């Protein structure tokens, strides 16, 4: 079991309602293309460098994803979906005030 199902949940909360439909479609397209690449590349790569090295590569990508999630992805717990756009706008204002 991987982190695949997490994206289906996160997509609904990631984007403000004004762009939610288009952004969800694009995100899902990228997700399925990435899945296709993984399925297509795994077997030849496993034959070429061996299963253990493929799993090491998988571990490195998974660890990088965990770091990205911890340090970059915003917490949306308790925030209504319609407020995510406002939250993003407030963060940009805070960043601009810190620059000046």
DSSP file (Angstrom, degrees, kcal/mol; ACC not computed):
  #  RESIDUE AA STRUCTURE BP1 BP2  ACC     N-H-->O    O-->H-N    N-H-->O    O-->H-N    TCO  KAPPA ALPHA  PHI   PSI    X-CA   Y-CA   Z-CA
    1    1 A X              0   0    0      0, 0.0     2,-0.1     0, 0.0     0, 0.0   0.000 360.0 360.0 360.0 128.4    0.0    0.0    0.0
    2    2 A X        -     0   0    0      0, 0.0     3,-0.3     0, 0.0     4,-0.1  -0.242 360.0 -85.9-110.2-160.4    1.4    3.3   -1.0
    3    3 A X  S >> S+     0   0    0      1,-0.2     3,-1.4    -2,-0.1     4,-0.7   0.343  88.3 112.3 -93.9   6.5    0.4    7.0   -0.7
    4    4 A X  H >> S+     0   0    0      1,-0.3     3,-1.0     2,-0.2     4,-0.6   0.860  73.0  52.2 -47.8 -49.1   -1.7    6.9   -3.8
    5    5 A X  H 3> S+     0   0    0     -3,-0.3     4,-1.1     1,-0.2     3,-0.4   0.744  95.4  71.8 -64.8 -21.5   -5.1    7.3   -2.1
    6    6 A X  H <> S+     0   0    0     -3,-1.4     4,-2.7     1,-0.2     3,-0.4   0.881  91.4  57.4 -61.4 -37.8   -3.9   10.4   -0.2
    7    7 A X  H <X S+     0   0    0     -3,-1.0     4,-2.4    -4,-0.7    -1,-0.2   0.857  99.6  58.0 -63.9 -34.9   -3.9   12.5   -3.4
    8    8 A X  H  X S+     0   0    0     -4,-0.6     4,-0.6    -3,-0.4    -1,-0.2   0.855 112.7  40.5 -63.9 -33.5   -7.6   11.8   -4.0
    9    9 A X  H  X S+     0   0    0     -4,-1.1     4,-0.6    -3,-0.4     3,-0.5   0.898 115.4  50.1 -78.8 -43.0   -8.3   13.3   -0.6
   10   10 A X  H >X S+     0   0    0     -4,-2.7     4,-1.4     1,-0.2     3,-1.1   0.843  98.9  65.8 -66.7 -34.2   -5.9   16.2   -0.8
   11   11 A X  H 3X S+     0   0    0     -4,-2.4     4,-0.8     1,-0.3     3,-0.3   0.876  97.0  55.6 -58.2 -38.8   -7.0   17.4   -4.2
   12   12 A X  H 3< S+     0   0    0     -4,-0.6    -1,-0.3    -3,-0.5    -2,-0.2   0.790 116.7  36.2 -64.7 -27.1  -10.5   18.3   -2.9
   13   13 A X  H << S+     0   0    0     -3,-1.1    -1,-0.2    -4,-0.6    -2,-0.2   0.549 102.9  73.7-102.3  -9.7   -8.8   20.6   -0.3
   14   14 A X  H  < S+     0   0    0     -4,-1.4     2,-0.3    -3,-0.3    -2,-0.1   0.851  89.5  52.7 -76.9 -35.8   -5.9   22.0   -2.2
   15   15 A X  S  < S-     0   0    0     -4,-0.8    70,-0.1     5,-0.1    69,-0.1  -0.761  82.8-110.1-112.0 147.2   -7.5   24.4   -4.6
   16   16 A X    >>  -     0   0    0     -2,-0.3     3,-1.7    68,-0.2     4,-0.7  -0.371  39.6-108.0 -66.4 153.4   -9.8   27.4   -4.1
   17   17 A X  T 34 S+     0   0    0      1,-0.3     4,-0.4    64,-0.2     3,-0.4   0.765 113.5  68.2 -56.5 -28.0  -13.4   26.8   -5.5
   18   18 A X  T 34 S+     0   0    0      1,-0.2    -1,-0.3     2,-0.1     3,-0.0   0.788 118.6  19.7 -65.7 -26.6  -12.8   29.1   -8.4
   19   19 A X  T <> S+     0   0    0     -3,-1.7     4,-2.7     2,-0.1     5,-0.3   0.255  92.6 110.9-122.6  10.2  -10.3   26.8  -10.0
   20   20 A X  H  X S+     0   0    0     -4,-0.7     4,-2.4    -3,-0.4     5,-0.2   0.881  77.0  47.8 -57.9 -45.6  -11.1   23.5   -8.3
   21   21 A X  H  > S+     0   0    0     -4,-0.4     4,-2.1     2,-0.2    -1,-0.2   0.950 117.4  39.7 -64.0 -50.3  -12.6   21.7  -11.3
   22   22 A X  H  > S+     0   0    0      1,-0.2     4,-2.4     2,-0.2     5,-0.2   0.924 117.6  48.9 -66.7 -44.5   -9.8   22.5  -13.8
   23   23 A X  H  X S+     0   0    0     -4,-2.7     4,-2.6     1,-0.2    -1,-0.2   0.892 110.6  51.1 -64.2 -39.6   -7.0   22.1  -11.2
   24   24 A X  H  X S+     0   0    0     -4,-2.4     4,-2.5    -5,-0.3    -1,-0.2   0.912 110.4  49.4 -63.9 -42.1   -8.4   18.7  -10.1
   25   25 A X  H  X S+     0   0    0     -4,-2.1     4,-2.1    -5,-0.2    -2,-0.2   0.929 113.6  45.4 -62.6 -45.4   -8.6   17.5  -13.7
   26   26 A X  H  X S+     0   0    0     -4,-2.4     4,-2.3     2,-0.2    -2,-0.2   0.908 113.5  49.8 -65.1 -41.6   -5.0   18.5  -14.3
   27   27 A X  H  X S+     0   0    0     -4,-2.6     4,-2.3     1,-0.2    -2,-0.2   0.911 111.1  48.6 -64.1 -42.8   -3.7   17.0  -11.1
   28   28 A X  H  X S+     0   0    0     -4,-2.5     4,-2.4     2,-0.2    -1,-0.2   0.877 109.7  53.1 -65.7 -37.0   -5.5   13.7  -11.7
   29   29 A X  H  X S+     0   0    0     -4,-2.1     4,-2.2     2,-0.2    -2,-0.2   0.937 110.5  46.4 -62.3 -46.3   -4.0   13.6  -15.2
   30   30 A X  H  X S+     0   0    0     -4,-2.3     4,-2.4     1,-0.2    -2,-0.2   0.898 111.2  53.4 -62.7 -40.2   -0.5   14.1  -13.9
   31   31 A X  H  X S+     0   0    0     -4,-2.3     4,-2.2     1,-0.2    -2,-0.2   0.927 111.0  44.8 -60.9 -46.3   -1.1   11.4  -11.2
   32   32 A X  H  X S+     0   0    0     -4,-2.4     4,-2.1     2,-0.2    -1,-0.2   0.843 112.0  52.1 -70.6 -32.5   -2.2    8.8  -13.7
   33   33 A X  H  X S+     0   0    0     -4,-2.2     4,-2.3     2,-0.2    -1,-0.2   0.912 110.1  49.5 -66.5 -41.3    0.7    9.7  -16.1
   34   34 A X  H  X S+     0   0    0     -4,-2.4     4,-2.3     2,-0.2    -2,-0.2   0.902 110.1  51.0 -62.9 -40.9    3.1    9.2  -13.1
   35   35 A X  H  X S+     0   0    0     -4,-2.2     4,-2.4     1,-0.2    -1,-0.2   0.905 109.3  50.8 -61.9 -41.3    1.4    5.9  -12.3
   36   36 A X  H  X S+     0   0    0     -4,-2.1     4,-2.4     1,-0.2    -2,-0.2   0.908 109.7  50.1 -62.4 -42.5    1.8    4.8  -15.9
   37   37 A X  H  X S+     0   0    0     -4,-2.3     4,-2.5     2,-0.2     5,-0.2   0.922 111.2  48.7 -62.8 -44.6    5.5    5.7  -15.8
   38   38 A X  H  X S+     0   0    0     -4,-2.3     4,-2.1     1,-0.2    -2,-0.2   0.934 113.8  45.6 -61.9 -46.7    6.1    3.8  -12.6
   39   39 A X  H  X S+     0   0    0     -4,-2.4     4,-0.6     1,-0.2    -1,-0.2   0.882 116.5  45.9 -65.3 -37.9    4.3    0.7  -13.9
   40   40 A X  H  X S+     0   0    0     -4,-2.4     4,-0.6    -5,-0.2    -1,-0.2   0.869 118.5  40.1 -72.6 -37.5    6.2    0.9  -17.3
   41   41 A X  H  X S+     0   0    0     -4,-2.5     4,-2.3    -5,-0.2     5,-0.3   0.764  98.0  75.6 -85.9 -27.1    9.6    1.5  -15.9
   42   42 A X  H  X S+     0   0    0     -4,-2.1     4,-2.9    -5,-0.2     5,-0.2   0.919  94.9  45.7 -57.7 -52.5    9.6   -0.9  -12.9
   43   43 A X  H  X S+     0   0    0     -4,-0.6     4,-2.2     1,-0.2    -1,-0.2   0.935 116.3  42.9 -62.9 -50.0   10.1   -4.2  -14.6
   44   44 A X  H  X S+     0   0    0     -4,-0.6     4,-1.8     1,-0.2    -1,-0.2   0.906 116.6  49.1 -62.4 -38.0   12.9   -3.2  -17.0
   45   45 A X  H  X>S+     0   0    0     -4,-2.3     4,-2.9     2,-0.2     5,-0.6   0.901 110.0  51.3 -66.3 -40.4   14.7   -1.3  -14.2
   46   46 A X  H  X5S+     0   0    0     -4,-2.9     4,-1.5    -5,-0.3    -1,-0.2   0.895 111.4  47.4 -62.9 -40.9   14.4   -4.3  -11.9
   47   47 A X  H  <5S+     0   0    0     -4,-2.2    -1,-0.2    -5,-0.2    -2,-0.2   0.847 116.6  45.2 -67.3 -33.1   15.9   -6.6  -14.5
   48   48 A X  H  <5S+     0   0    0     -4,-1.8    -2,-0.2    -5,-0.2    -3,-0.2   0.932 132.7  11.4 -79.2 -48.7   18.7   -4.1  -15.1
   49   49 A X  H  <5S-     0   0    0     -4,-2.9     4,-0.3     1,-0.1    -3,-0.2   0.524 108.7-106.9-113.0  -7.5   19.8   -3.1  -11.6
   50   50 A X     X< -     0   0    0     -4,-1.5     4,-1.7    -5,-0.6     5,-0.1   0.051  29.3 -84.5  97.1 153.0   18.0   -5.6   -9.4
   51   51 A X  H  > S+     0   0    0      1,-0.2     4,-2.4     2,-0.2     5,-0.2   0.879 121.4  56.9 -61.5 -41.2   15.1   -5.4   -7.0
   52   52 A X  H  > S+     0   0    0      1,-0.2     4,-1.7     2,-0.2    -1,-0.2   0.899 108.4  46.5 -63.4 -39.7   17.0   -4.2   -4.0
   53   53 A X  H  > S+     0   0    0     -4,-0.3     4,-2.2     2,-0.2    -1,-0.2   0.861 110.3  53.6 -70.6 -34.2   18.3   -1.1   -5.8
   54   54 A X  H  X S+     0   0    0     -4,-1.7     4,-2.4     1,-0.2    -2,-0.2   0.909 109.2  49.1 -64.7 -40.5   14.9   -0.3   -7.2
   55   55 A X  H  X S+     0   0    0     -4,-2.4     4,-2.4     2,-0.2    -2,-0.2   0.845 108.1  53.8 -68.7 -32.2   13.5   -0.4   -3.7
   56   56 A X  H  X S+     0   0    0     -4,-1.7     4,-2.4     2,-0.2    -2,-0.2   0.923 109.3  48.4 -64.6 -43.2   16.3    1.9   -2.5
   57   57 A X  H  X S+     0   0    0     -4,-2.2     4,-2.3     1,-0.2    -2,-0.2   0.917 111.5  50.3 -60.7 -43.2   15.3    4.3   -5.3
   58   58 A X  H  X S+     0   0    0     -4,-2.4     4,-2.5     1,-0.2    -2,-0.2   0.902 109.6  51.1 -62.1 -41.2   11.7    4.0   -4.1
   59   59 A X  H  X S+     0   0    0     -4,-2.4     4,-2.9     2,-0.2     5,-0.2   0.915 108.5  51.4 -62.0 -43.5   12.7    4.7   -0.5
   60   60 A X  H  X S+     0   0    0     -4,-2.4     4,-2.3     1,-0.2    -2,-0.2   0.932 112.7  45.0 -61.4 -46.2   14.6    7.8   -1.5
   61   61 A X  H  X S+     0   0    0     -4,-2.3     4,-2.1     2,-0.2    -1,-0.2   0.903 114.1  49.7 -64.6 -40.2   11.6    9.2   -3.4
   62   62 A X  H  X S+     0   0    0     -4,-2.5     4,-2.1     2,-0.2    -2,-0.2   0.904 111.0  49.0 -65.7 -41.0    9.3    8.3   -0.6
   63   63 A X  H  X S+     0   0    0     -4,-2.9     4,-2.3     2,-0.2    -2,-0.2   0.906 110.6  50.6 -64.9 -41.4   11.5   10.0    2.0
   64   64 A X  H  X S+     0   0    0     -4,-2.3     4,-2.5    -5,-0.2    -1,-0.2   0.885 109.3  52.2 -62.0 -38.1   11.8   13.1   -0.2
   65   65 A X  H  X S+     0   0    0     -4,-2.1     4,-2.6     2,-0.2    -2,-0.2   0.893 107.8  50.9 -66.0 -39.5    8.0   13.1   -0.4
   66   66 A X  H  X S+     0   0    0     -4,-2.1     4,-2.5     2,-0.2    -2,-0.2   0.931 111.2  48.1 -62.8 -45.0    7.7   12.9    3.4
   67   67 A X  H  X S+     0   0    0     -4,-2.3     4,-2.4     1,-0.2     5,-0.3   0.918 111.8  50.0 -61.2 -43.1   10.0   15.9    3.8
   68   68 A X  H  X>S+     0   0    0     -4,-2.5     4,-2.4     1,-0.2     5,-1.1   0.919 112.0  48.2 -60.0 -44.4    8.1   17.8    1.2
   69   69 A X  H  <5S+     0   0    0     -4,-2.6     4,-0.3     3,-0.2    -2,-0.2   0.910 113.6  46.1 -64.6 -43.0    4.8   17.1    3.0
   70   70 A X  H  <5S+     0   0    0     -4,-2.5    -1,-0.2     1,-0.2    -2,-0.2   0.901 125.0  29.2 -67.7 -41.3    6.1   18.0    6.4
   71   71 A X  H  <5S+     0   0    0     -4,-2.4    -2,-0.2    -5,-0.2    -1,-0.2   0.669 131.2  25.9 -98.5 -17.7    7.8   21.3    5.4
   72   72 A X  T  <5S+     0   0    0     -4,-2.4     2,-0.2    -5,-0.3    -3,-0.2   0.789  93.0  86.7-116.4 -41.6    5.8   22.5    2.4
   73   73 A X  S   <S-     0   0    0     -5,-1.1     2,-0.1    -4,-0.3    -1,-0.0  -0.468  74.4-128.6 -71.8 129.4    2.2   21.3    2.4
   74   74 A X        -     0   0    0     -2,-0.2     2,-0.4     1,-0.1    -1,-0.1  -0.463  18.2-113.9 -78.2 147.4   -0.1   23.5    4.5
   75   75 A X        +     0   0    0     -2,-0.1    -1,-0.1     1,-0.1     0, 0.0  -0.678  32.5 176.6 -78.9 129.7   -2.3   22.1    7.2
   76   76 A X    >   +     0   0    0     -2,-0.4     3,-2.0     2,-0.0     2,-0.2   0.222  28.0 137.7-117.8  11.8   -6.0   22.5    6.3
   77   77 A X  T 3  S+     0   0    0      1,-0.3     3,-0.1     3,-0.0    -2,-0.1  -0.408  78.9   8.4 -63.6 128.3   -7.6   20.8    9.3
   78   78 A X  T 3  S+     0   0    0      1,-0.2     2,-0.5    -2,-0.2    -1,-0.3   0.445 101.5 116.3  82.4  -0.1  -10.6   22.7   10.6
   79   79 A X    <   -     0   0    0     -3,-2.0    -1,-0.2     2,-0.0     5,-0.1  -0.895  67.3-123.5-104.3 127.7  -10.6   25.1    7.6
   80   80 A X    >>  -     0   0    0     -2,-0.5     3,-1.8     1,-0.1     4,-0.5  -0.361  23.8-115.2 -66.8 147.6  -13.6   25.0    5.4
   81   81 A X  G >4 S+     0   0    0      1,-0.3     3,-1.2     2,-0.2     4,-0.4   0.839 114.9  57.1 -53.9 -38.0  -12.8   24.4    1.7
   82   82 A X  G 34 S+     0   0    0      1,-0.2     4,-0.4     2,-0.1     3,-0.3   0.718 101.7  57.5 -68.5 -20.0  -14.1   27.8    0.7
   83   83 A X  G <> S+     0   0    0     -3,-1.8     4,-2.6     1,-0.2    -1,-0.2   0.569  81.8  84.7 -87.4  -9.1  -11.6   29.5    3.0
   84   84 A X  H <X S+     0   0    0     -3,-1.2     4,-2.3    -4,-0.5    -1,-0.2   0.898  89.6  50.8 -61.9 -39.8   -8.5   27.9    1.5
   85   85 A X  H  > S+     0   0    0     -4,-0.4     4,-2.0    -3,-0.3    -1,-0.2   0.904 111.3  48.5 -62.5 -40.9   -8.3   30.6   -1.2
   86   86 A X  H  > S+     0   0    0     -4,-0.4     4,-2.4     2,-0.2    -2,-0.2   0.891 109.3  53.2 -66.1 -39.0   -8.5   33.2    1.5
   87   87 A X  H  X S+     0   0    0     -4,-2.6     4,-2.1     1,-0.2    -2,-0.2   0.916 108.7  49.6 -60.8 -43.3   -5.8   31.5    3.5
   88   88 A X  H  X S+     0   0    0     -4,-2.3     4,-1.8     1,-0.2    -1,-0.2   0.902 110.2  50.4 -63.1 -41.2   -3.5   31.5    0.5
   89   89 A X  H  X S+     0   0    0     -4,-2.0     4,-2.0     1,-0.2    -2,-0.2   0.900 109.5  51.1 -64.1 -40.7   -4.2   35.2    0.0
   90   90 A X  H  X S+     0   0    0     -4,-2.4     4,-2.2     1,-0.2    -1,-0.2   0.890 107.7  52.8 -64.4 -39.2   -3.4   36.0    3.6
   91   91 A X  H  X S+     0   0    0     -4,-2.1     4,-2.2     1,-0.2    -1,-0.2   0.896 108.3  50.6 -62.9 -39.7   -0.1   34.1    3.4
   92   92 A X  H  X S+     0   0    0     -4,-1.8     4,-2.3     2,-0.2    -1,-0.2   0.897 109.4  50.7 -65.8 -39.7    1.0   36.1    0.3
   93   93 A X  H  X S+     0   0    0     -4,-2.0     4,-2.2     1,-0.2    -1,-0.2   0.905 110.5  49.6 -63.6 -40.7    0.2   39.3    2.1
   94   94 A X  H  X S+     0   0    0     -4,-2.2     4,-1.7     2,-0.2    -2,-0.2   0.892 110.2  50.7 -64.7 -39.3    2.3   38.2    5.1
   95   95 A X  H  X S+     0   0    0     -4,-2.2     4,-1.4     1,-0.2    -2,-0.2   0.920 111.1  48.5 -63.7 -43.1    5.2   37.3    2.8
   96   96 A X  H  X S+     0   0    0     -4,-2.3     4,-1.6     1,-0.2    -2,-0.2   0.878 110.3  50.8 -65.7 -37.3    5.0   40.7    1.1
   97   97 A X  H  < S+     0   0    0     -4,-2.2    -1,-0.2     1,-0.2    -2,-0.2   0.821 108.1  53.4 -70.5 -28.7    5.0   42.5    4.5
   98   98 A X  H  < S+     0   0    0     -4,-1.7    -1,-0.2     1,-0.2    -2,-0.2   0.804 106.9  52.8 -73.0 -28.6    8.0   40.5    5.6
   99   99 A X  H  <        0   0    0     -4,-1.4    -2,-0.2     1,-0.2    -1,-0.2   0.886 360.0 360.0 -72.9 -39.2    9.9   41.6    2.5
  100  100 A X     <        0   0    0     -4,-1.6    -1,-0.2     0, 0.0    -2,-0.2   0.455 360.0 360.0 -77.1 360.0    9.3   45.3    3.0
